[in-house]
């Protein structure tokens, strides 16, 4: 009995301890959540600090708890722009500080939007100070608009321009015995080339040269206008020679080219900000009076007055079924729109597209939902972000008018299908297939035994039919004949400026201009409407997790020098290889996707890619 009573007391003690631990965790978490909530009332005079510690995106991906506190964070483009614009007229903001040390980049159109917002603050007379250990093409595009560009003296800025190597897998697939069946229409539709070629086709090279040249010229123009005395364009073309002339001292070469205004470490930079915004009180652990980004954003919320203009966001890869934020699940987006039509008193609809495409079926599901909104009498305006290509353009054909930026990447009108079969791989390890067919399609498609000529012909015919559907949708939307669209289609990717010239885009402008146009089409005063974003709100737990991420973003970032920046950009190439492999194995059978777009955008690495890459490196180390 003593043993039983002792065991019972032990169990009761364990139970009480677990209850106590659970209560401590609950109340500790509750206290932390309350402490980390934005506090607009805490804003006092000082410098608004915006730490761009991650990539700028149209819609941040859902919180991924497995990344932990040091994991990647994404910043919502419209929030950053709203905060910067508000800084211009807020008397409490004595200076705007841009911390670009850990900036993850973005597409040119998004960078230009942020740069334009920064320029308005600078033109208002308020000091704008940018800091980084080293600048990339992307971060300098923004920093060029600042009144003072600071860099660490041991850092260094090198410009590379778009382009570089891509990985081609044909040789590997041949060695593995994987047969890749490709079905496509469009001589410029290059997304499938890495699986069937060992190099870039002449058509893909021609397209890439045209697109990258246009984007490079825009960089030269933007930076040149913001920094007319700096030799940025010359440094882009002659960076190596100038660094060699400076004896390998990149910072000295930057100084000679006039790219950087002042050199100093963070202590020197913080002291400079304190001269402008005031020194922080003793004991606060800060060098200058600081306005936290999340507090400032909460103090300048989105307007809610007037009639509602719905804004439907199609961001990231377009996939079948449901998906979390940051990925455009066809069913999810269609449901969000239907819910918005039922519960919101929407007067018009703006479709914000920032996607390189994906599943053709999911693209049609989203397009169909938009057409149902149109059937209810709502004007529909499309606003293209950094990229609206392939499936992104398919979705855009539902709009009454299309807005884009000159550097928006669009077009890529074409579709393809890629299906791997393993008959040769299995044969290498002694596995073969055999059986009886009652019809030409019995057992097809056979991933283990290979495809028959009939199934290949069937799939190719289906792709050709899908391409004709794509052409017909574009022709109807753009007031062209199918033959005219085919001439500018064939999978070719265009910059926004050229797209407007050839009739794929109507007008230049961002989301604000699209909302104003939607209001006018609904016979409303653009000044008396507000945007109603049709997005799923994050749950409490996700918001709690994100609060830690946002808090960390306000700390001073730590970046590397020019060599570290270049290495980080190249490292992303291998993560893209993992993503390519996963798409080959699990992607939709019929896709409308853009290869050039993925090469320009910051790499979005999901947890599956990260784990697979870790496994590959672990195996390689054995």
N, C-alpha and C positions, 0 to 999 in steps of 0.2 A: 504493500500500500504506500509505503514511503516513496518508492520509485515512481508510482503512478502520480502521487501528489507533486513530486519534484518535476516530473515531466509536464504536468498541467501548469505549474507555476512558470516553467520555462516558456511554454506556448503562450500563456497570457502575457508574459513580459515581452516576448517577440511581437505579439499583436499590438500592445501598447506602444512599443517603440516605433512600429511601422505607422501607426496612426499619428504619433507625434511628428515623425519625419514628413508624412504627407501633409499635415497641417502647416509645418514650417515651410515646406516647399510651396504650398498654395499661397500663404500670406506673403512669403518672400517674393513669389512671382507677381502677386497682385501689387505689392509695393513697388517692385521694379517697373511694372507696366505703367503705373500712375506716375512714377518719377520720370519715365522716358517719354511720356506724352508731350507733344508740342505745347509750348506755353507762350502764346502771343503776348501776354501781359509782361513777360520778362524782357521784351525788347526795349533797349535804351540806345542812345546815340553810340555809334561805333562803326566798324567796318563789317559789311556783310561778306561772309566767307562762303564761297561755293566750291566745295572740294569735288571735282569731277573724278571720283575714285572708282572708275569702271566705265563701261561703254554707255553711250547715249542711245536709247532705243525708243521706239514709238510706244511699246507696251512691255514693261518689265515682265520677265517670266515669273511664274508662281514661286513662292518661297520654297527653297530646297534645303531642308534641315540637315541633310547629310553633309553638306559642304562645311558646316560649322562656321564659327565667327570669322574665319579668315577666308571664307569662300567668296566667289565672285558676286558682285552686286551690279545691278543695272539701274541707270537713272532714266526717269521718264522725261522725254524731250520737252513736252509741253510744260511740265512743272519747272524745269530749269529756265526755260524762256520766260515764263510768267514771273518768276522771282527776279530775273535780271531786269525785265521791263519795269517792274514795280519799284526797283531800286532807284530808278531815275527820278521819280517824283516823291519818294519818301524822304522827308527831311531828316529822319533819324539816321539814314545811311550816309556816312561821311566819305566812304570809299567802298569800292567793290573789289574784293580779292578773289582771284581765280587760282585755285590750287590745282595744277595740271600734272602733278608728279606721278600719279597713278592712273592717268586718263586711259581708258580702253578704246578710244576712237569711236568713229561712227561713219556713216555714208556722207558724201560731200554735201548733199542737200540739207541734212540735219546740222552739219558743222556750220554751213553758211547761215542757217537760221539763228543759231546761237551767236555767231559772229556779228550778225546784223543787230541783235539785241544788245550786245556789248557795245557796239559802235554808238547806239543811241545814248547810252549812259555816258560814254566818253564825250560825245558832242554836247551833252548837257553841261559839261564843265566839271563833273565829278571825277575824281581820280579813279582809274581802273588799273590795278596792279596784278600781273600774272607772274607765277613762280613755278619753276620746274628744275629738276636736276639736269634734264635734257629734254629737248622738244622733238616731236615727230612731225611728219607732214600734217597730221590731223590736229595735234595740239597747237602747232604754230599757226594754223589757219584761224584758230580762235584767238590765240595770244596776240596776233598781229593787230587786232583791234584795240588792244589795251594801250593806256597812256604810258605805262612803264612795263617793260619785259625784263624780268629778273631770271638769272640762271646761276647755278652753283659753279664756281670757278673750276672745279674738277669735273664738271659735266661736259656737255658738248652736243651740238645740234647738227644732225645730218639729214638731208632730204633725199628721198629715193624715188618718189613718184609712183604711180600705180603700175602694177605688172610684177613679173617674176615667174618663178618656176611653178608648174603644176605637176601633180603626181599622175602617172599613167600606169594602169595595172594589167595591161594585156599580157605582158611577159610573165607576171606572177600567176595570172589566171591560167595561162597555157601550161605552166609548170605544175599547177595543182590539178590540171585536167578539167577545169570548170569551163563549160561551154556557155557563152553569153549570147542569148538570142535578143537581137535588137530590132525594134520596129519603129520607124520614125518617118516623119515628113518634114522637109525643110533642110536645105543644104547648110544653113548656118546654125542649126540646132545642135550645139556642141556638147550638151550635158552628158551624152552617152559616150563621147570620144575616149575618156579615160579607161573605159572598159573594153574597147575594141581597137584601140590604136596605141602605138608606143610613142606617138608625138602628136603635135597639134596639126590639124588639117589646114590647108591654105585658106579655106573659107573662114574658119574660126580665127586664124591669125589676122586676116583682113578686118574682121569685125572687132576684135580686141584692140587693134591698132587705132581704129577710128574712134572707138569709145574712150580709150585711155588717153588719147591725144586731146579730145574735147575736155575731159576732166582735168588734165594737167594744165591746159590753157586757162581753165577757170581758176585753178589755184594760183597761177601766175598773176592773173588779173586781180583777183581778190586781195592777195597779199601785197601786190604792187600798189594798189590804190590805198590800202591802209598804211603802208610803209614805203612811201615813194623814195625815200633816201636810202633804204636798205637794198642790198644787192641780192635779194632772195632768189630771183630768177636765175641770176648768174651762178649763185651758189648751188642751185639745183642741178645745173648742167656741168659745173666745174668744181664740185665739192672736193673731189680727191686731189686735184691739182692745188687747190687753195690750202688744204690741210697739209699737204707735202711742203708747200712753200712756207708754212708756219712751223716747220720742223715737227710735224705730227701733233701739234697742240691744237685740238679741235676748237677749244674755247677761244684761243687767240685768233684763229681763222674766222670764227663767228664774230668776234669783236671787229676785225678788219672789214668784214662785210656789212657791218652796221646792223646785224640781226638782233643783237641783245643791247638793251639800254644800260643795265647795271648788273654787275657780278657780285655775288655774296652768298653766304650760307643762310640758313633759315633764321639764325639769330639776327643777322644784319637785315634781312628782309623784314622780319617782325618789328625791328626797331624803326625801320622806315615807315611801316604802316602805323606804328604808334605815333610818329611825328604828325601824321595826317588825321588819324581817328582818335588819338588820345591813348595814353598808357593805361593799362588795366590797373585797378587798385591792388595794392600789395596783398599777397596771400591768395590771390585768385588763380595762380598758376598759369597765367597768360601774359603775353607781352603787350597786347593792345586790347582795347575795348572791342569785343567781338559780338556780332549778331549771328545767331545760329540759323543755318539755312532752313531747318524744319520749322523753327518758330516763326521765321519770316514768311515762309510759305503759308503757314496756318493763319497768319495775320492778313494775308491777301488771298482769300479763297476765290474760287470761281464764282462769277456772278450767277444769281438765280432769279433775277427779276425778268419780267416780260415773257413773251411766248417762247415755247421750247422748240429748239431745232435739234433733232436727234443726231448724234454722231456715233456711227457704227464703225468700230475699229477692226480691220482685217490685217493683223500683224504676224509676221513670222511665217514659217512653212505652213502651207495649206494641206491639211490632212483629213482623212475620212473620219467620220464619227465625232466624238467629243474630245476636247483638249482643254488644258489649263491656259491661263493667260500667257501671252508670249508666243503661242502657237495657234494658228487659225483652224480650229476644228469646224468642219462644215456644219455639223448638226448643232454644235454649241452656238455658233454665231447666228445661225438661222433662228434658234430658240430665243436668243437675246433680242433679236429684232422683233420677233412675234410678241414677246412679252412687253417690249417697249411700245409697240403699237396698241396693245390692249390696255396698258396701265398708265401710259403717259399721253398727255394731250399734245402730240407732236404735230407741228405745222409743216415741217419739211424734214428731209433726211440728207445728211452728209455722210458719205462712205469714205473713211480715211483708210487708204490702202498703203501698206508698207510691207510688201511681201515679194519674194523672188518666185513665188508659185509653189506648185506641188501637185496634189491629186487633181486630175481633171474633173472627176466626179464631185469632189468636195467643192471645187470652184463653181460648178454648175448648181450645187445645192445652195450656196451663198447667193449666187446670181438670181436664182429662182425666188429666194426670200425677199430680195430687194425689189424684184418685179412685183411681188405681191403688195409691198408697200406702195409702189408706184400705182398699182391698180386701185388703191384707196384714195388716190388723188394727191399724194404727197409729191412735191418736186424732189428730184434726187440729183445731188451734185457730188461728183467724185473729187476727192482731194488726194493726190498722190504724194507720198512722202519721199524717203530716200530711194525706194525701189518699188515699182509696180509692174512686174514683168511676168510673162507666161501666164500662170494661173492668176496672178495679180492683175494682169490686163484683162483676162477673161471676166473676172468679177467687175472690172471697171466699165465694161460694155453696157451695164445696166443703167448708167448715169445719163442724165439729160445734158450735162456738160462736164468737162474734165479739166481740173486745175492740176498743174505740175510746176516744179521748179526747173530752171534751165539745167541743173545737174541731176535731176531725177533720172534713174535708170529704168527704162520702160521698153515696151515692145516684146521681143522674144516670142512672137506669135507662132506657135508650133507645138506639137505634142510628140510624145515618144513612149515606148514601152520597153522595159528591160527585164528579161526573165533568165536567171541562171539555171542550167541543168547539170547534173553530176554524174552522167553515165561514164565519162572517162575517168573521173576521180575514183569512182567505185571500182572500176575495172582494175585500177592500179593496186587495189588491196584485195583483189580476187572476188569481188561481188559483181554479178551480172544479172540481167533481167530477161524474162521470157514470159510468154502468155498468149492468149487467144483474143483476137479482136472480132467483134461481130459487125462493126461499122468502122469507117475511116477515123472516127473520133473516139472510139472505145479506149478508155484509160488515159485519154489526153486531157490536158497537158500532163505529160509524164516526166516529172523532175528527176526520177532515178534512171529511166530508160531512154530519155531523149525525146525530142519532138518529131512528129511526122511532117512531111511536106504540106499536108492538108492543114495542120494546125498552124504552121508558119504562115501559110497564105491567108488563113482566117484572121490571125492576129494583125497581120500587115493591113488587111482590108479594113479591119476595125479602126486602126490608127488613121488610115487615110480618110475614113468617114468622120472621125473625130476632128481631124484637121479642117475638113470642109465645113463642119459645124462651127468651128472657131472662126474661120474666114467669114461665114455668113453672119455671125453675131457682130463681128467687127464692122462688116460692110453696112449692115443695117444701122448700127449705132453711129457710124461716122459718115453716112451718106455717100458711100462709095460703092463701086461694083466689086464683086468677088475677085475679079481679075486684078483690079487696082490694089486691093488689099494684099493679094498674093505677091505682088511685086515688092512690097515693103515688109512682107512677113518672112516666111521661110526660116523662122527662128532667129532672125537678126535682132540684135539688141541696140537700142538707140539712147542717146542722151536726150534730156527733156527739150533742149533747144531745137535739136533736129526733129524730134518727134512732133513738135508744134508746126514746124515747116511742112512736114509731110502729112499733117492732118490727123495724127493719133492723139493729139492734145489740143484743147481749145485755147486755154489762157494760162499765163504764168501767175502764180500766187500760192500762198500757203493755206493752212487750215482756216485762219481768220477770214481770208478773202472768200474761201469756199462757203463758210457759214453766212457771210454777208450776201453772197449771190443766192444762196438757198432762201434766205429771208426775202429778198426782192422777188424771187420767183413765186413765193407764197404771198406776195403783195403785203409784206410787213416792212416796218422800219428796221434796218439792220442794227440801229442803236438801241432798239427796244426788244431784243431777243437774247436768249442765253443758250449755251450748248448743254444738251442733256446727253451725257455719255452713256451709251448702252453697254455697260460692262458689268461683269460679276464682281460684286464687292468682296474683298478678302475677308475670310472668317476671322474670328477673334484670335485664334492661335497663330495664324499666319501674320496678322497685324502685330501681335506681340513679338514674334520672331523678327519681323522687319524693323521693329523699333530699335532693337539692338544694332542691326545693320546700319540704320540711319545715324544712330549715335556714334558708331565707329567712323562713319564717313566724315564727321565733323572734326575728328582728330587730324593732326597734320600727317599727310601722306608721306610715304618714303619711296622715292623712285630711283632708278638706276641711271647710269650714264648712257651715252649714245650707243655703245656696244651692247648694253643690256637691252635697250629698246629694240635694236635690230634683231637680237637673238630671240626676244619674246615674240616678235612678229613672225619669225620663221618657224618657231616652235608650234605656232597655231596651225601650220601646214600639216603637221602629223596628226593633229586632232581632226582636221578635215578629212584626212585619209580614213580614220576610224569611222567618221560619220558616213563617208561614201560607201564603206563596206556594209554598214548597217542598212543604208538605203537600198543597196543592191539586194540584200537578203530579205528585207521586210517592207520595202516601199510599195506604194500603190502600183498596180500593173500599168495603168495609163496615166502619164504625168505630163504636166506643163510646168517645167522648171527651168531656171536660168543658171548656167554655170558661171558666167562672167560676174553675175551679181554676188554669188557666194564668195568669189575671190576678193571682192572689194569690201564686203561687210566685215565687221568684227566677228571673230569666231564665237558662236554661241555653243558652249560645251555643256551637254546635259550629263547627268550622273552616270547614265549608261555608257556614254563615250569615255568618261573619265575612268570608270572601272575597267573597261576593256583595254584602254591604253595602259593602265597600271599593270594589268595582267600580261600584256605583250612585253613590257619592259622587264617584268619579273621573270618571264620565261627566257628572255634574251640574256639575262644575267646568270642563268643556271649553267 
